[in-house]
Amino acid sequence: MITFIARVTVRPENAAAYEALLTEVRGLTLASEPRVAYYDFGKSADEPDVYVVVEVYHDAAAHAAHMAAPWVLDSIPKSRALVEGRFDIQQYVSPGAEPAVRRFKES
């Protein structure tokens, strides 16, 4: 399994749009990508402008397919416009699993 955890800061005026965007991406991902084991997001209880997105893929091919999905490609520039600063993205792999090639590049 390959897990990505992204931590982002979203200004309060962008929170509703960010949550709507991630809700849409989550729904399309879970409905259309059987090799995605988990995909969800949450808002920090301690830092109201901070969100995390947790993505778990069965393998690197599942991650590559996700990153090529039309709704993901469409969501990246929208998400960048709503997030303040950089995305802090960490990748974790199960023992024996190969890491995925990072397909999300910071601008």
Contacts in CASP RR format, 6 or more apart in sequence:
PFRMAT RR
TARGET T0000
AUTHOR 0000-0000-0000
METHOD contacts of the structure
MODEL  1
MITFIARVTVRPENAAAYEALLTEVRGLTLASEPRVAYYDFGKSADEPDV
YVVVEVYHDAAAHAAHMAAPWVLDSIPKSRALVEGRFDIQQYVSPGAEPA
VRRFKES
1 37 0 8 1.000
1 56 0 8 1.000
1 57 0 8 1.000
1 58 0 8 1.000
1 59 0 8 1.000
1 93 0 8 1.000
1 94 0 8 1.000
1 97 0 8 1.000
2 56 0 8 1.000
2 57 0 8 1.000
2 58 0 8 1.000
2 59 0 8 1.000
2 60 0 8 1.000
2 62 0 8 1.000
2 63 0 8 1.000
2 91 0 8 1.000
2 92 0 8 1.000
2 93 0 8 1.000
2 94 0 8 1.000
2 97 0 8 1.000
2 99 0 8 1.000
2 100 0 8 1.000
3 54 0 8 1.000
3 55 0 8 1.000
3 56 0 8 1.000
3 57 0 8 1.000
3 91 0 8 1.000
3 92 0 8 1.000
3 93 0 8 1.000
4 53 0 8 1.000
4 54 0 8 1.000
4 55 0 8 1.000
4 56 0 8 1.000
4 57 0 8 1.000
4 63 0 8 1.000
4 89 0 8 1.000
4 90 0 8 1.000
4 91 0 8 1.000
4 92 0 8 1.000
4 100 0 8 1.000
5 52 0 8 1.000
5 53 0 8 1.000
5 54 0 8 1.000
5 55 0 8 1.000
5 89 0 8 1.000
5 90 0 8 1.000
5 92 0 8 1.000
6 52 0 8 1.000
6 53 0 8 1.000
6 55 0 8 1.000
6 87 0 8 1.000
6 88 0 8 1.000
6 89 0 8 1.000
6 90 0 8 1.000
7 50 0 8 1.000
7 51 0 8 1.000
7 52 0 8 1.000
7 87 0 8 1.000
7 88 0 8 1.000
7 89 0 8 1.000
7 90 0 8 1.000
8 50 0 8 1.000
8 51 0 8 1.000
8 52 0 8 1.000
8 53 0 8 1.000
8 79 0 8 1.000
8 83 0 8 1.000
8 84 0 8 1.000
8 85 0 8 1.000
8 87 0 8 1.000
8 88 0 8 1.000
9 49 0 8 1.000
9 50 0 8 1.000
9 51 0 8 1.000
9 83 0 8 1.000
9 84 0 8 1.000
9 85 0 8 1.000
10 18 0 8 1.000
10 49 0 8 1.000
10 50 0 8 1.000
10 51 0 8 1.000
10 82 0 8 1.000
10 83 0 8 1.000
10 84 0 8 1.000
11 49 0 8 1.000
11 82 0 8 1.000
11 84 0 8 1.000
12 48 0 8 1.000
12 49 0 8 1.000
14 82 0 8 1.000
14 83 0 8 1.000
15 43 0 8 1.000
15 49 0 8 1.000
17 82 0 8 1.000
18 51 0 8 1.000
18 79 0 8 1.000
18 82 0 8 1.000
18 83 0 8 1.000
19 41 0 8 1.000
19 43 0 8 1.000
21 75 0 8 1.000
21 78 0 8 1.000
21 79 0 8 1.000
21 82 0 8 1.000
22 41 0 8 1.000
22 51 0 8 1.000
22 53 0 8 1.000
22 79 0 8 1.000
24 71 0 8 1.000
24 75 0 8 1.000
25 39 0 8 1.000
25 71 0 8 1.000
25 72 0 8 1.000
25 75 0 8 1.000
26 39 0 8 1.000
26 40 0 8 1.000
26 41 0 8 1.000
27 39 0 8 1.000
28 69 0 8 1.000
28 71 0 8 1.000
29 36 0 8 1.000
29 39 0 8 1.000
29 66 0 8 1.000
29 69 0 8 1.000
29 71 0 8 1.000
29 72 0 8 1.000
30 36 0 8 1.000
30 39 0 8 1.000
32 69 0 8 1.000
33 62 0 8 1.000
33 65 0 8 1.000
33 66 0 8 1.000
33 69 0 8 1.000
35 57 0 8 1.000
35 58 0 8 1.000
35 59 0 8 1.000
35 61 0 8 1.000
35 62 0 8 1.000
35 65 0 8 1.000
36 55 0 8 1.000
36 56 0 8 1.000
36 57 0 8 1.000
36 58 0 8 1.000
36 62 0 8 1.000
36 66 0 8 1.000
37 56 0 8 1.000
37 57 0 8 1.000
37 58 0 8 1.000
38 54 0 8 1.000
38 55 0 8 1.000
38 56 0 8 1.000
39 54 0 8 1.000
39 55 0 8 1.000
39 56 0 8 1.000
40 53 0 8 1.000
40 54 0 8 1.000
41 51 0 8 1.000
41 52 0 8 1.000
41 53 0 8 1.000
41 54 0 8 1.000
42 51 0 8 1.000
42 52 0 8 1.000
42 53 0 8 1.000
43 50 0 8 1.000
43 51 0 8 1.000
44 50 0 8 1.000
44 51 0 8 1.000
44 52 0 8 1.000
49 84 0 8 1.000
55 63 0 8 1.000
55 66 0 8 1.000
57 63 0 8 1.000
57 66 0 8 1.000
57 100 0 8 1.000
59 97 0 8 1.000
59 98 0 8 1.000
60 98 0 8 1.000
60 99 0 8 1.000
60 100 0 8 1.000
60 101 0 8 1.000
63 100 0 8 1.000
63 103 0 8 1.000
64 100 0 8 1.000
64 101 0 8 1.000
64 103 0 8 1.000
66 72 0 8 1.000
67 73 0 8 1.000
67 103 0 8 1.000
67 104 0 8 1.000
76 104 0 8 1.000
80 107 0 8 1.000
86 106 0 8 1.000
87 104 0 8 1.000
87 106 0 8 1.000
89 102 0 8 1.000
89 104 0 8 1.000
91 99 0 8 1.000
91 100 0 8 1.000
91 102 0 8 1.000
93 99 0 8 1.000
END
